[in-house]
Amino acid sequence: MAKSSKKSSNIEVSDYNLQDEYKRTTIFTGECSGISPEDLIGVSAPNVKYSLNNGGADLEKEFAERDPDLDPQYIWRGKQKNDINELETAAPFIYQQEKIFPRMLIEEMKRQTAIRRDAADAQQTFAMLSEDFDPNAKPCYYNHEEGWKNRMILGDSLQVMASLAENERIRGKVQMIYFDPPYGIKFNSNWQPSTKNTNVKDGKKEDITREPEMVKAFRDTWHNGVHSYLGYLRDRFVVARDLLSESGSIFVQIGDANVHKVRAVMEEVFGEVNFVSQITYTSTSGFSSLFISNVTNHILWFAKNSSLCKWRPLFKEKSVEGEGASAYKKIDSNGRRYKFSDLTSQGASSTKQQFQFGGTVYAPKMTSHWKASCPDGMTRLAKAGRITRGEKTLAYIRYLDDFKAFPVTNVWTDTTTGGFNSPKIYVVQTTEAIIQRCMLMCTDPGDLVLDPTCGSGTTATVAEQWGRRWITIDTSRVALALARKRLMTSKYPYYLLADSEAGLKKEMEITGKFIQRPTYNKLSQGFVYERVPHITLKAIANNSEIDTIWEKYEAESLQLREELGIKEEWEVPFEALDEWSKEKKASHQKFVEMRRTRQKEIDDSIARSADTEYLYDKPYEDKKRVRVAGPFTVESIAPVRSLISEANGSLTDPAIKLAHDIDYGNGANYVARMIRALRRSGIKQARKGDKITFSGVEPWGGGKYIAAEAYSEVEDNKKTKRYAIAFGPEFGSVTRLDMRNASREALECGFDALIYCAFNFEAYVEEGGASTFGKIKVMLARMNSDLHMSTDLKDTSSGNPFVIFGEPDIAIEHTEDDLYIVTIRGVDVYDPKKDEVRSDNADAIDCWMLDTDYSGEAFWARQVYFPGKDDAYKAFKTFLKNDIDEEEWESVSKTVSRPFPRPKSGEIAVKVINHFGDEVIKIFKV
């Protein structure tokens, strides 16, 4: 291979080190999903109880004392139940599915490029790049701590937040929660069924979300309207409040239709006294209307405790004739813009308020007083040239450059213009600028931010940019797939840490002061920020140095006035009079120069004593560094298995009662409905025309996990094939243990094959089933979300309610150099006509990842690929063009891995994710 003539630019790829400074509880990995306590009969995940009276009113008492004619209260259907003063929710354990170190992925690409160029340092291994990682460490789950990694969690936000509080002791440690719930006005328009499609329309059947957790969250909303929507939000507000620190804040993004309702609910949960602001911002476009066009949405800001709420003011730059500066229309002799401001404040004064200026005595009205003390403060303002005669009284001269910025208010009209907008990758994606402002107002670097509705990961990427730790939650696998890619491929500025040598040097440069102290590169110490002086009337009035400067020039001023024959300084004209003698004109010139010199000294003194406002949205940047997201993990909650108490006092596992008398809350037996649908439609394959058509599907009462048996005739040999049918939970995922038990049962009962039908499968399911029970063919059939809504959608035999989920066809090549290469050849699909498996192409793959040294404890994404997406790392190409060659950039979009050495563990793991967010992991011994 020809060597490249390009030299490495030695650009440092960095991230902020959170692992040494912050810790998190060590949790179960996905590999443990089959042996965790909640998968053992007789053991269930803990439940957490919350009082509903934390911050708001004692509702039970108010109901008893309430006078309907006098006392307002917000009531909705379902609010006044037996649990009115208590909310109980499950707190299932959370499982870590992936570890992702974006910096390591970039460094590996640089290393591969260096190998091709024969660079001396090219043999640095991936493991050497990773600090703090021991693949052989055996953690004690939930009892040990590990270095902090940010978190992306799949699951219902209510249960995940309860688990974080109860199992991982994060209660009271979250500084900010940004909650962007569905606005409660449409269903489909809030959800995206595929990573490839952002054009989602309400009422279009093809766009209905296929993810059961999301359907469950909205089924009640369809039936009960805003009543259950408010209950849904109330429960999550209660749990969110428990996670907030005493100085923490919650921001809830909501539309016009329900903002008033949601605010009423928040006041009950957080307390009316803890309301901070209702922010109004312009959205991208107006909604069509018979009347005035609505172009705004809202953010409700509540504090956990308003008296302790962390607050960092934000400012916008004033521009001449623009926002914040339109009133500064006057211009002085030096070209400085200024305006007149009121010099009085409301309220009578107990001291004498007469003040002489320009030969006239002025006094404020009886019900007001001078803003500066009289006479001392007012005299200093006059000496500084900050007082002038108004129409009826004195006015204060305020210069535009006294404060070159103005505070951000609660009306944001600039959030849809300029650089704030980025390409939309999710159907309901919030503009980064909106979340950024909220985050900067109430958090500091290193603070923990939580988002219960991840979406495309906007909160996470904003938190990454500004050095905040983050936890983000979503019920949608599509959302997490988009967020995962966004975090892995985003480039961020490297802001100078205040607790670093470079930051210390910059601070000395700004302040002109020598600073000597040790540095530890701690993120919690913040960044080095730009700042602006803030000259105030009060600071000038209290600046005693003005008196000293004035006295310094008083003798010279008196002498020159005597030469001019003028008693008072304010009587000296700005221009020399024509009738003056040559000597008088010379004295006048000297007086003007003296006055100009004195004014400059006074202005310099005012500037030195001015307050300083930090611009928290403008930290100084190290232009020689490129920063990527810090390490993060992808996690999920396992389905909660609770036990049913029978009439005789015994406990029964719901899995055993699966096909009998379980009512799933929609008035029809879940399994019976699925059997009817399966009997009617059969099971569709990926290719058109490939379908398993059953000659019969009947309930199976002979086991614990098999729900039905089905028969189908193989076309080529006319042989009748007997299938075992198992159904996953209506809301939740099939676990590795579920698959293992069903496979064992199907094998023992003599079935030819097992078809496991479910709305969702955990990534490790297929590996757990296929490797252990290789003698029986196991097929995974994805159930369409239409089946959730049998009462809402028309019953028809068209469509494909059950579709076989193909298994990735993976090949491993062992090279002459004792290296290994993994190739994704496509997706294996079962052909029912020939009773065999064939391979299709890899078009359906959205992302695939490779752990080149799989420890058996956790999947670590050491190589990541996005097939067909040439622009995945577009943000880095220009910056790192000399460090990573074009061949390496192109490799990211392929289905062939980079060569890697023989793993020390003897195993590798391949994870494949399709554009619906479905995941499959395959483990190989090499």
Secondary structure as GFF3:
##gff-version 3
##sequence-region A 1 926
A	DSSP	beta_strand	12	14	.	.	.	ID=ss1
A	DSSP	beta_strand	23	25	.	.	.	ID=ss2
A	DSSP	beta_strand	28	29	.	.	.	ID=ss3
A	DSSP	three_ten_helix	30	32	.	.	.	ID=ss4
A	DSSP	three_ten_helix	37	39	.	.	.	ID=ss5
A	DSSP	beta_strand	47	51	.	.	.	ID=ss6
A	DSSP	alpha_helix	59	65	.	.	.	ID=ss7
A	DSSP	beta_strand	86	90	.	.	.	ID=ss8
A	DSSP	beta_strand	94	100	.	.	.	ID=ss9
A	DSSP	alpha_helix	102	116	.	.	.	ID=ss10
A	DSSP	alpha_helix	126	129	.	.	.	ID=ss11
A	DSSP	beta_strand	145	147	.	.	.	ID=ss12
A	DSSP	beta_strand	150	154	.	.	.	ID=ss13
A	DSSP	alpha_helix	157	166	.	.	.	ID=ss14
A	DSSP	beta_strand	174	179	.	.	.	ID=ss15
A	DSSP	three_ten_helix	188	190	.	.	.	ID=ss16
A	DSSP	three_ten_helix	205	207	.	.	.	ID=ss17
A	DSSP	alpha_helix	212	224	.	.	.	ID=ss18
A	DSSP	alpha_helix	226	243	.	.	.	ID=ss19
A	DSSP	beta_strand	244	254	.	.	.	ID=ss20
A	DSSP	alpha_helix	259	270	.	.	.	ID=ss21
A	DSSP	three_ten_helix	272	274	.	.	.	ID=ss22
A	DSSP	beta_strand	275	287	.	.	.	ID=ss23
A	DSSP	beta_strand	294	303	.	.	.	ID=ss24
A	DSSP	beta_strand	315	317	.	.	.	ID=ss25
A	DSSP	beta_strand	330	331	.	.	.	ID=ss26
A	DSSP	beta_strand	337	342	.	.	.	ID=ss27
A	DSSP	beta_strand	344	346	.	.	.	ID=ss28
A	DSSP	beta_strand	355	357	.	.	.	ID=ss29
A	DSSP	beta_strand	360	362	.	.	.	ID=ss30
A	DSSP	beta_strand	368	370	.	.	.	ID=ss31
A	DSSP	alpha_helix	376	383	.	.	.	ID=ss32
A	DSSP	beta_strand	387	389	.	.	.	ID=ss33
A	DSSP	beta_strand	394	399	.	.	.	ID=ss34
A	DSSP	three_ten_helix	400	402	.	.	.	ID=ss35
A	DSSP	beta_strand	405	407	.	.	.	ID=ss36
A	DSSP	beta_strand	411	412	.	.	.	ID=ss37
A	DSSP	three_ten_helix	418	420	.	.	.	ID=ss38
A	DSSP	alpha_helix	432	442	.	.	.	ID=ss39
A	DSSP	beta_strand	448	451	.	.	.	ID=ss40
A	DSSP	alpha_helix	458	465	.	.	.	ID=ss41
A	DSSP	beta_strand	469	474	.	.	.	ID=ss42
A	DSSP	alpha_helix	477	489	.	.	.	ID=ss43
A	DSSP	alpha_helix	501	511	.	.	.	ID=ss44
A	DSSP	three_ten_helix	523	525	.	.	.	ID=ss45
A	DSSP	beta_strand	529	534	.	.	.	ID=ss46
A	DSSP	alpha_helix	537	541	.	.	.	ID=ss47
A	DSSP	alpha_helix	545	564	.	.	.	ID=ss48
A	DSSP	three_ten_helix	569	571	.	.	.	ID=ss49
A	DSSP	alpha_helix	582	608	.	.	.	ID=ss50
A	DSSP	beta_strand	611	619	.	.	.	ID=ss51
A	DSSP	beta_strand	625	627	.	.	.	ID=ss52
A	DSSP	beta_strand	632	637	.	.	.	ID=ss53
A	DSSP	beta_strand	644	645	.	.	.	ID=ss54
A	DSSP	beta_strand	651	652	.	.	.	ID=ss55
A	DSSP	alpha_helix	670	681	.	.	.	ID=ss56
A	DSSP	beta_strand	683	684	.	.	.	ID=ss57
A	DSSP	beta_strand	691	692	.	.	.	ID=ss58
A	DSSP	beta_strand	696	699	.	.	.	ID=ss59
A	DSSP	beta_strand	708	713	.	.	.	ID=ss60
A	DSSP	beta_strand	720	727	.	.	.	ID=ss61
A	DSSP	alpha_helix	736	748	.	.	.	ID=ss62
A	DSSP	beta_strand	753	758	.	.	.	ID=ss63
A	DSSP	alpha_helix	765	772	.	.	.	ID=ss64
A	DSSP	beta_strand	777	783	.	.	.	ID=ss65
A	DSSP	three_ten_helix	785	789	.	.	.	ID=ss66
A	DSSP	beta_strand	802	804	.	.	.	ID=ss67
A	DSSP	beta_strand	807	814	.	.	.	ID=ss68
A	DSSP	beta_strand	819	831	.	.	.	ID=ss69
A	DSSP	beta_strand	836	840	.	.	.	ID=ss70
A	DSSP	beta_strand	845	851	.	.	.	ID=ss71
A	DSSP	beta_strand	860	861	.	.	.	ID=ss72
A	DSSP	beta_strand	863	865	.	.	.	ID=ss73
A	DSSP	alpha_helix	874	877	.	.	.	ID=ss74
A	DSSP	alpha_helix	886	891	.	.	.	ID=ss75
A	DSSP	beta_strand	900	901	.	.	.	ID=ss76
A	DSSP	beta_strand	907	914	.	.	.	ID=ss77
A	DSSP	beta_strand	919	925	.	.	.	ID=ss78
###
